[in-house]
Amino acid sequence: MDRLSDMVARIKNGQRRRRLSVEVLESRFCSMVLDCLTREGFIRGYSVSGKYTLNVFLKYKDSRPVIEDCKRISTQGRRVYYSAKELRRNYFNNELIVFTSPKGVFLNGPLTKEGGEALLKIK
C-alpha cells in the first residue's frame, strides 16, 4: 500500500465533499509532505489524532478548495526525476511540483537550484 497516494486521494475526496478535515495514515514521509504543504499555504495544518493517524485540516478560499487538482507523479513502479532546469520551466506553467531531494521535501519555485524525484503535481 502506498501511503502517499492514499493521502492524496483522501485530501482530494475530502475537498470535493467540503470537509474541514480528513484523517490519513501516519508516516514520517507523509508528515514531511504535509509540512511542505502547510508552509506553502495549501492546507491549514495537521495534527496527530491517534496512534497511526494524522488529522489534516483542509483550506478553502471563497468556498473553493485551495488545491484545485493534485496528482501523483512518481509511483512505486515508475520513478520520475526532474532537473533544476525542468522544475523552473514547470513553475511558469501554473503547476507546482512537490519533490524530494537529499535535503528534504520541497516545492519547486523560481529559485530552485537542484532537482530531485517528483512526488506530486499541484494546481
Contacts in CASP RR format, 6 or more apart in sequence:
PFRMAT RR
TARGET T0000
AUTHOR 0000-0000-0000
METHOD contacts of the structure
MODEL  1
MDRLSDMVARIKNGQRRRRLSVEVLESRFCSMVLDCLTREGFIRGYSVSG
KYTLNVFLKYKDSRPVIEDCKRISTQGRRVYYSAKELRRNYFNNELIVFT
SPKGVFLNGPLTKEGGEALLKIK
2 75 0 8 1.000
2 76 0 8 1.000
3 24 0 8 1.000
3 25 0 8 1.000
3 27 0 8 1.000
3 29 0 8 1.000
3 30 0 8 1.000
4 29 0 8 1.000
4 30 0 8 1.000
4 33 0 8 1.000
4 72 0 8 1.000
4 119 0 8 1.000
4 120 0 8 1.000
5 72 0 8 1.000
5 75 0 8 1.000
6 24 0 8 1.000
6 25 0 8 1.000
7 24 0 8 1.000
7 25 0 8 1.000
7 30 0 8 1.000
7 33 0 8 1.000
7 34 0 8 1.000
7 56 0 8 1.000
8 70 0 8 1.000
8 71 0 8 1.000
8 72 0 8 1.000
8 120 0 8 1.000
10 22 0 8 1.000
10 23 0 8 1.000
10 24 0 8 1.000
10 56 0 8 1.000
11 22 0 8 1.000
11 24 0 8 1.000
11 43 0 8 1.000
11 56 0 8 1.000
11 58 0 8 1.000
11 67 0 8 1.000
11 70 0 8 1.000
12 67 0 8 1.000
12 70 0 8 1.000
13 22 0 8 1.000
14 22 0 8 1.000
14 58 0 8 1.000
15 58 0 8 1.000
15 60 0 8 1.000
15 65 0 8 1.000
15 67 0 8 1.000
16 65 0 8 1.000
18 60 0 8 1.000
18 63 0 8 1.000
19 58 0 8 1.000
20 57 0 8 1.000
20 58 0 8 1.000
21 55 0 8 1.000
21 56 0 8 1.000
21 57 0 8 1.000
21 58 0 8 1.000
22 55 0 8 1.000
22 56 0 8 1.000
22 58 0 8 1.000
23 49 0 8 1.000
23 53 0 8 1.000
23 54 0 8 1.000
23 55 0 8 1.000
23 56 0 8 1.000
24 30 0 8 1.000
24 53 0 8 1.000
24 54 0 8 1.000
24 56 0 8 1.000
25 52 0 8 1.000
25 53 0 8 1.000
25 54 0 8 1.000
26 48 0 8 1.000
26 50 0 8 1.000
26 52 0 8 1.000
26 53 0 8 1.000
26 54 0 8 1.000
29 105 0 8 1.000
30 54 0 8 1.000
31 46 0 8 1.000
31 54 0 8 1.000
32 104 0 8 1.000
32 105 0 8 1.000
33 98 0 8 1.000
33 105 0 8 1.000
33 119 0 8 1.000
33 120 0 8 1.000
34 43 0 8 1.000
34 45 0 8 1.000
34 46 0 8 1.000
34 54 0 8 1.000
34 56 0 8 1.000
35 105 0 8 1.000
36 98 0 8 1.000
36 105 0 8 1.000
36 106 0 8 1.000
36 107 0 8 1.000
37 43 0 8 1.000
37 45 0 8 1.000
37 98 0 8 1.000
38 44 0 8 1.000
38 45 0 8 1.000
38 46 0 8 1.000
39 107 0 8 1.000
40 96 0 8 1.000
40 107 0 8 1.000
41 59 0 8 1.000
41 66 0 8 1.000
42 59 0 8 1.000
42 66 0 8 1.000
42 67 0 8 1.000
42 122 0 8 1.000
43 56 0 8 1.000
43 57 0 8 1.000
43 58 0 8 1.000
43 59 0 8 1.000
43 66 0 8 1.000
43 67 0 8 1.000
44 57 0 8 1.000
44 58 0 8 1.000
44 59 0 8 1.000
45 56 0 8 1.000
45 57 0 8 1.000
46 54 0 8 1.000
46 55 0 8 1.000
46 56 0 8 1.000
46 57 0 8 1.000
47 54 0 8 1.000
47 55 0 8 1.000
47 57 0 8 1.000
48 54 0 8 1.000
48 55 0 8 1.000
49 55 0 8 1.000
58 65 0 8 1.000
59 65 0 8 1.000
59 66 0 8 1.000
59 67 0 8 1.000
60 66 0 8 1.000
67 122 0 8 1.000
67 123 0 8 1.000
68 123 0 8 1.000
69 121 0 8 1.000
69 122 0 8 1.000
69 123 0 8 1.000
70 120 0 8 1.000
70 121 0 8 1.000
70 122 0 8 1.000
70 123 0 8 1.000
71 120 0 8 1.000
71 121 0 8 1.000
72 119 0 8 1.000
72 120 0 8 1.000
73 80 0 8 1.000
73 97 0 8 1.000
73 118 0 8 1.000
73 119 0 8 1.000
73 120 0 8 1.000
73 121 0 8 1.000
74 80 0 8 1.000
74 117 0 8 1.000
74 118 0 8 1.000
74 119 0 8 1.000
79 117 0 8 1.000
80 117 0 8 1.000
80 118 0 8 1.000
81 115 0 8 1.000
81 116 0 8 1.000
81 117 0 8 1.000
81 118 0 8 1.000
82 90 0 8 1.000
82 97 0 8 1.000
82 99 0 8 1.000
82 108 0 8 1.000
82 115 0 8 1.000
82 116 0 8 1.000
82 118 0 8 1.000
83 115 0 8 1.000
84 112 0 8 1.000
84 113 0 8 1.000
84 114 0 8 1.000
84 115 0 8 1.000
86 115 0 8 1.000
87 97 0 8 1.000
87 99 0 8 1.000
87 108 0 8 1.000
87 109 0 8 1.000
87 112 0 8 1.000
87 115 0 8 1.000
88 108 0 8 1.000
88 109 0 8 1.000
88 110 0 8 1.000
88 112 0 8 1.000
90 97 0 8 1.000
90 108 0 8 1.000
91 108 0 8 1.000
91 109 0 8 1.000
91 110 0 8 1.000
91 112 0 8 1.000
94 123 0 8 1.000
95 121 0 8 1.000
95 122 0 8 1.000
95 123 0 8 1.000
96 107 0 8 1.000
96 108 0 8 1.000
96 109 0 8 1.000
96 121 0 8 1.000
96 122 0 8 1.000
96 123 0 8 1.000
97 107 0 8 1.000
97 108 0 8 1.000
97 118 0 8 1.000
97 119 0 8 1.000
97 120 0 8 1.000
97 121 0 8 1.000
97 122 0 8 1.000
98 105 0 8 1.000
98 106 0 8 1.000
98 107 0 8 1.000
98 118 0 8 1.000
98 119 0 8 1.000
98 120 0 8 1.000
98 122 0 8 1.000
99 105 0 8 1.000
99 106 0 8 1.000
99 107 0 8 1.000
99 108 0 8 1.000
99 115 0 8 1.000
99 116 0 8 1.000
99 117 0 8 1.000
99 118 0 8 1.000
99 119 0 8 1.000
100 106 0 8 1.000
100 116 0 8 1.000
100 117 0 8 1.000
100 119 0 8 1.000
101 114 0 8 1.000
101 115 0 8 1.000
101 116 0 8 1.000
101 117 0 8 1.000
103 114 0 8 1.000
105 119 0 8 1.000
106 112 0 8 1.000
END
